[in-house]
Amino acid sequence: MRRAIELADRGMGSTSPNPVVGCVVLDPSGRVVGEGWHQRAGGPHAEVHALAEAGEDARGATVVVTLEPCAHTGRTGPCAEALVEAGVARVVVAVPDPTERASGGAARLRGAGVDVTVGLLEEEAARGNAPWLTAQRLGRPWVHWKYAATLDGRIAAADGSSRWITSAESRADVHRLRARCDAVLVGAGTARLDDPHLAVRKTEGAVQPLRVVLDTDARVVRPGARVLDQAAPTLVAVAEDADAGQLADHTELLRLPRAAGGRGLDLAALLAALHTREVTSVLLEGGPTLAGAFVRAGLVDQVTGYLAPVLLGEGPGALTDAGIQTLSQALRLDVTDTERIGPDLRITATPRGVPAEEENR
């Protein structure tokens, strides 16, 4: 199953709005005779790739797959039926399919006499499929907040200079994160100060994410901004009552209600609108104010911080106005990964809290 999880990860960034799935086929002696993963939306599923590689050796085999095989016909046929026709004897599943449309594969297999086990390494496999599972269970994209800071938590010096706090290696790694997400999001502050490009560079085979800029009053993004070039699609979100005529001929506009009782846009409405566009994952690259708004709204699912061995002593911090007034209100995180990236340290963590499937009940 861990091998299947590794295979599934190869599809991250290219299968949306579908899940990432990995599959391994073992013959009756336990020998691996087929492997596969879902490579792109609309293409063959992981089970189909693995069965094709296994050929006749799939008869009587055990199939190990990270997500319950689908039981419906979409752009491809039902994987449960393909497994039955291949004559497999056993299927081991990590995560049951939470969707009404595609679930039922386990029942179809059992009905055909196939031995089915569900739940092996479920938590580990679910982490690898968090964007798709979040979109299915909560009806919104999975949000991954990324920031770069000094060891004392500053994202810029007192004079506002910030290029570059972290190393070239860390900045290259950010492009890897972008390539794994459907959308990259910044706010007006970042757009005004940095004129960011937000496209993926130097990442072979990357599918360019949707670039999203929150420009509430339509005062920051102007024709000629780097984010409006043709390198990737761009969406500028503005308030319903904002005068954005100067952008009408240059990019797609998304009009949203203003946030209740505060500045900015309604973030729940933003994520709902992105969900309708089949965006399952968002990389939040905005500054401390936008990050604070997402944290305050409980809309951050993963955090990655690039920490440079640098001290500034003064300057803006990575997070502001998150609605946290005392230590007891702190958002506690569980560290899931740490890695040296050049001279920097990359820390990845997830907020502690109720699992997504419990929240949706």
C-alpha positions as CSV (number, residue, x, y, z in Angstrom):
1,M,0.0,0.0,0.0
2,R,2.8,2.4,0.7
3,R,4.1,1.8,-2.8
4,A,0.6,2.6,-4.1
5,I,0.6,5.8,-2.1
6,E,4.0,6.7,-3.7
7,L,2.6,6.0,-7.1
8,A,-0.5,8.1,-6.5
9,D,1.6,11.1,-5.6
10,R,3.1,11.2,-9.1
11,G,-0.3,12.4,-10.4
12,M,-0.5,15.4,-8.0
13,G,-1.1,18.6,-10.0
14,S,-2.2,16.8,-13.2
15,T,-5.4,14.9,-12.3
16,S,-7.7,17.6,-10.9
17,P,-10.6,17.7,-10.5
18,N,-10.1,13.9,-10.1
19,P,-8.3,12.3,-7.2
20,V,-4.7,11.0,-7.2
21,V,-4.8,7.2,-7.1
22,G,-2.1,4.5,-7.1
23,C,-2.4,0.8,-7.7
24,V,-0.2,-2.3,-7.3
25,V,-1.1,-5.8,-8.6
26,L,0.4,-8.9,-6.9
27,D,0.2,-12.4,-8.3
28,P,-0.8,-15.3,-6.0
29,S,2.8,-15.7,-5.0
30,G,3.1,-12.1,-3.9
31,R,5.2,-10.9,-6.8
32,V,4.5,-7.4,-8.2
33,V,3.2,-7.9,-11.7
34,G,1.6,-4.5,-12.4
35,E,1.7,-0.9,-11.2
36,G,-0.2,2.2,-12.2
37,W,-1.4,5.6,-11.2
38,H,-3.9,8.1,-12.4
39,Q,-1.9,10.3,-14.7
40,R,-4.3,13.0,-16.0
41,A,-8.0,13.9,-15.8
42,G,-9.9,12.1,-18.5
43,G,-7.2,9.4,-18.9
44,P,-7.2,5.8,-17.7
45,H,-7.5,5.3,-14.0
46,A,-4.7,3.7,-11.9
47,E,-6.3,0.3,-11.9
48,V,-6.5,0.2,-15.7
49,H,-2.8,1.1,-16.0
50,A,-1.8,-1.6,-13.4
51,L,-4.1,-4.3,-15.0
52,A,-2.7,-3.5,-18.5
53,E,0.9,-4.0,-17.1
54,A,-0.1,-7.2,-15.3
55,G,-1.9,-8.8,-18.3
56,E,-2.9,-12.4,-17.7
57,D,-1.0,-12.4,-14.4
58,A,-3.9,-10.4,-13.0
59,R,-6.1,-13.5,-12.9
60,G,-6.3,-14.6,-9.2
61,A,-4.2,-11.6,-8.2
62,T,-4.5,-9.2,-5.2
63,V,-5.0,-5.6,-6.2
64,V,-3.8,-2.9,-3.7
65,V,-5.3,0.5,-4.4
66,T,-5.3,3.8,-2.5
67,L,-9.0,4.7,-3.3
68,E,-12.1,2.6,-3.6
69,P,-12.4,1.6,-7.3
70,C,-15.2,3.6,-9.0
71,A,-18.4,1.9,-9.9
72,H,-19.7,4.5,-12.5
73,T,-19.0,5.3,-16.1
74,G,-17.7,8.8,-16.6
75,R,-15.0,9.8,-19.1
76,T,-13.7,6.3,-18.5
77,G,-15.4,3.0,-17.6
78,P,-15.9,1.7,-14.1
79,C,-12.7,0.3,-12.5
80,A,-14.7,-2.1,-10.3
81,E,-16.0,-3.8,-13.5
82,A,-12.5,-3.9,-15.0
83,L,-11.2,-5.7,-12.0
84,V,-14.0,-8.2,-12.1
85,E,-13.4,-8.9,-15.8
86,A,-9.6,-9.3,-15.1
87,G,-10.5,-12.1,-12.7
88,V,-8.7,-10.7,-9.6
89,A,-9.3,-12.6,-6.4
90,R,-8.8,-9.8,-3.8
91,V,-8.8,-6.0,-3.6
92,V,-7.3,-4.1,-0.7
93,V,-8.4,-0.4,-0.5
94,A,-7.1,2.4,1.7
95,V,-9.8,5.1,1.5
96,P,-13.5,4.5,0.8
97,D,-14.9,6.8,-2.0
98,P,-16.9,9.5,-0.2
99,T,-18.9,10.5,-3.4
100,E,-22.3,9.2,-4.1
101,R,-21.6,9.1,-7.9
102,A,-18.5,7.0,-7.8
103,S,-18.9,4.9,-4.6
104,G,-20.2,1.4,-4.6
105,G,-17.1,-0.2,-6.1
106,A,-16.5,-2.3,-3.1
107,A,-20.0,-3.6,-3.1
108,R,-19.8,-4.4,-6.8
109,L,-16.6,-6.4,-6.2
110,R,-18.0,-8.3,-3.3
111,G,-21.1,-9.1,-5.3
112,A,-18.9,-10.7,-7.9
113,G,-17.2,-12.9,-5.3
114,V,-14.0,-10.7,-4.9
115,D,-12.6,-10.5,-1.4
116,V,-12.5,-6.8,-0.4
117,T,-10.7,-5.2,2.5
118,V,-11.1,-1.4,3.2
119,G,-9.1,0.8,5.5
120,L,-5.4,-0.3,5.2
121,L,-3.2,2.8,5.8
122,E,-6.3,4.9,5.4
123,E,-5.0,8.0,7.2
124,E,-1.7,8.0,5.3
125,A,-3.4,7.6,1.9
126,A,-6.0,10.3,2.8
127,R,-3.2,12.8,3.5
128,G,-1.9,12.2,0.0
129,N,-5.3,12.9,-1.4
130,A,-6.3,15.7,0.9
131,P,-7.1,18.3,-1.8
132,W,-9.7,16.0,-3.5
133,L,-11.1,14.7,-0.3
134,T,-11.5,18.2,1.1
135,A,-13.3,19.3,-2.0
136,Q,-15.7,16.3,-1.9
137,R,-16.4,16.5,1.8
138,L,-16.5,20.2,2.4
139,G,-17.5,21.6,-1.0
140,R,-14.5,23.9,-1.1
141,P,-10.8,23.8,-2.2
142,W,-8.1,22.6,0.2
143,V,-6.0,25.6,1.2
144,H,-2.2,25.4,1.6
145,W,-0.6,28.5,3.1
146,K,3.0,29.1,2.2
147,Y,5.3,31.8,3.6
148,A,9.0,32.6,3.8
149,A,10.5,34.2,6.9
150,T,13.6,34.8,9.0
151,L,14.3,32.6,12.0
152,D,12.7,35.3,14.2
153,G,9.5,35.3,12.0
154,R,10.0,38.4,9.9
155,I,8.9,38.4,6.2
156,A,10.6,41.7,5.5
157,A,13.0,44.2,7.1
158,A,11.8,47.4,8.8
159,D,12.2,49.3,5.5
160,G,10.0,46.8,3.7
161,S,12.8,45.1,1.8
162,S,12.3,41.4,1.4
163,R,14.2,40.1,-1.6
164,W,15.5,37.7,-0.9
165,I,15.1,36.4,2.7
166,T,15.3,32.7,1.7
167,S,17.6,31.0,-0.7
168,A,17.4,30.3,-4.5
169,E,16.8,26.6,-3.5
170,S,13.8,27.5,-1.5
171,R,12.3,29.7,-4.2
172,A,12.7,26.8,-6.7
173,D,10.9,24.5,-4.3
174,V,8.0,26.9,-4.2
175,H,7.5,26.3,-7.9
176,R,7.2,22.6,-7.1
177,L,4.4,23.5,-4.7
178,R,2.7,25.7,-7.3
179,A,2.8,22.8,-9.8
180,R,1.0,20.6,-7.3
181,C,-2.0,23.0,-6.9
182,D,-4.9,24.1,-9.1
183,A,-4.7,27.8,-8.1
184,V,-2.2,30.3,-6.6
185,L,-3.7,33.1,-4.6
186,V,-2.4,36.5,-3.4
187,G,-4.0,39.6,-2.1
188,A,-3.8,43.3,-3.2
189,G,-0.9,44.0,-0.8
190,T,1.3,41.4,-2.4
191,A,0.2,42.5,-5.9
192,R,1.0,46.1,-5.2
193,L,4.4,45.5,-3.5
194,D,5.8,42.6,-5.6
195,D,4.0,42.6,-8.9
196,P,4.2,38.8,-8.8
197,H,4.1,36.5,-11.8
198,L,2.8,33.5,-9.9
199,A,3.3,31.0,-12.8
200,V,5.3,27.8,-12.5
201,R,8.8,28.0,-13.9
202,K,11.5,25.3,-14.4
203,T,9.2,22.4,-13.5
204,E,9.0,19.9,-16.3
205,G,5.5,18.8,-17.3
206,A,3.8,21.2,-14.9
207,V,0.2,22.2,-15.6
208,Q,0.0,26.0,-15.0
209,P,-2.3,26.8,-12.1
210,L,-5.0,29.5,-12.1
211,R,-3.5,32.7,-10.8
212,V,-6.0,34.5,-8.5
213,V,-5.6,38.0,-7.1
214,L,-7.9,39.5,-4.5
215,D,-8.2,43.1,-5.4
216,T,-11.2,44.2,-3.4
217,D,-11.6,47.7,-4.7
218,A,-10.0,47.1,-8.1
219,R,-7.3,49.6,-7.5
220,V,-4.1,47.6,-7.6
221,V,-4.1,45.3,-10.7
222,R,-3.6,47.3,-13.8
223,P,-3.1,46.5,-17.5
224,G,0.6,45.5,-17.9
225,A,0.8,43.7,-14.5
226,R,2.9,40.6,-14.8
227,V,0.1,38.4,-13.5
228,L,-1.9,39.4,-16.6
229,D,0.5,37.9,-19.2
230,Q,-0.3,34.7,-21.2
231,A,1.9,32.4,-19.1
232,A,-1.1,31.1,-17.2
233,P,-4.8,31.9,-16.8
234,T,-5.7,34.7,-14.3
235,L,-8.7,35.6,-12.3
236,V,-9.0,38.9,-10.5
237,A,-11.6,38.9,-7.6
238,V,-13.2,42.2,-6.8
239,A,-16.1,43.5,-4.7
240,E,-19.5,43.4,-6.3
241,D,-19.7,47.2,-6.2
242,A,-16.1,47.9,-7.4
243,D,-15.4,49.8,-10.6
244,A,-13.2,47.4,-12.5
245,G,-13.7,48.7,-16.0
246,Q,-10.0,49.1,-16.6
247,L,-9.6,45.3,-16.4
248,A,-12.6,44.2,-18.3
249,D,-10.6,43.6,-21.6
250,H,-7.5,42.2,-19.9
251,T,-8.6,39.3,-17.7
252,E,-11.6,37.5,-16.2
253,L,-13.2,39.1,-13.2
254,L,-14.9,37.4,-10.3
255,R,-17.3,39.6,-8.3
256,L,-17.8,38.7,-4.7
257,P,-19.6,40.1,-1.7
258,R,-17.5,42.1,0.8
259,A,-16.5,40.4,4.0
260,A,-19.1,40.9,6.8
261,G,-18.0,43.4,9.3
262,G,-14.5,43.9,8.0
263,R,-12.3,44.7,5.0
264,G,-11.7,42.5,2.1
265,L,-13.8,39.9,0.4
266,D,-16.0,37.1,1.7
267,L,-13.5,34.2,1.7
268,A,-16.1,31.5,1.9
269,A,-17.8,32.9,-1.2
270,L,-14.4,33.0,-2.9
271,L,-13.7,29.3,-2.2
272,A,-17.2,28.4,-3.2
273,A,-16.7,30.1,-6.5
274,L,-13.4,28.4,-7.1
275,H,-15.0,25.0,-6.2
276,T,-17.6,25.5,-9.0
277,R,-14.6,26.0,-11.4
278,E,-13.3,22.5,-10.3
279,V,-10.4,24.0,-8.3
280,T,-9.6,21.5,-5.6
281,S,-6.4,23.0,-4.2
282,V,-5.2,26.6,-3.5
283,L,-1.7,27.7,-2.7
284,L,-2.0,30.8,-0.6
285,E,1.0,33.0,-1.1
286,G,-0.5,36.3,0.2
287,G,1.0,38.5,2.9
288,P,0.3,38.4,6.6
289,T,-3.1,40.2,6.4
290,L,-4.6,37.8,3.9
291,A,-3.1,34.8,5.7
292,G,-4.6,36.1,8.9
293,A,-8.0,36.4,7.3
294,F,-7.8,32.8,6.2
295,V,-6.7,31.6,9.6
296,R,-9.4,33.6,11.4
297,A,-12.0,32.0,9.1
298,G,-10.7,28.5,9.8
299,L,-9.8,28.0,6.1
300,V,-6.2,26.9,6.3
301,D,-5.6,23.1,5.8
302,Q,-1.8,23.0,5.6
303,V,1.0,25.4,6.4
304,T,4.5,25.4,4.9
305,G,7.1,27.8,6.2
306,Y,10.5,28.3,4.7
307,L,12.7,29.6,7.5
308,A,16.0,31.2,6.7
309,P,19.0,31.4,9.1
310,V,18.6,35.1,9.3
311,L,17.7,37.6,12.1
312,L,16.1,41.0,11.5
313,G,14.7,42.0,14.9
314,E,12.2,44.3,13.3
315,G,9.8,44.2,10.4
316,P,6.4,42.6,9.6
317,G,5.6,39.1,10.9
318,A,4.3,36.3,8.8
319,L,0.8,36.5,10.3
320,T,-1.4,39.4,11.5
321,D,-5.0,39.9,12.6
322,A,-5.8,36.2,12.9
323,G,-8.3,36.7,15.6
324,I,-5.9,35.3,18.3
325,Q,-5.7,37.4,21.4
326,T,-4.3,35.0,24.0
327,L,-2.2,31.8,24.1
328,S,-5.2,29.6,24.7
329,Q,-6.6,30.6,21.3
330,A,-3.4,29.7,19.5
331,L,-3.9,27.5,16.4
332,R,-1.9,24.4,17.3
333,L,-0.3,22.5,14.5
334,D,1.1,19.0,14.0
335,V,4.4,18.9,12.1
336,T,4.2,16.4,9.2
337,D,7.5,17.1,7.5
338,T,10.8,18.9,8.0
339,E,13.6,19.2,5.4
340,R,16.7,21.2,4.7
341,I,16.3,23.2,1.5
342,G,19.7,24.7,0.7
343,P,20.6,26.7,3.8
344,D,16.9,27.0,4.9
345,L,14.6,24.8,6.8
346,R,11.2,23.9,5.3
347,I,8.5,22.9,7.9
348,T,5.2,21.5,6.9
349,A,2.3,21.2,9.4
350,T,-1.4,20.8,9.6
351,P,-3.8,22.4,12.0
352,R,-5.1,20.2,14.8
353,G,-8.9,19.8,14.8
354,V,-11.9,17.8,13.9
355,P,-11.3,15.6,10.8
356,A,-13.0,16.9,7.6
357,E,-15.3,13.9,7.5
358,E,-16.6,14.7,11.0
359,E,-17.1,18.4,10.2
360,N,-19.3,17.5,7.3
361,R,-21.7,15.3,9.2
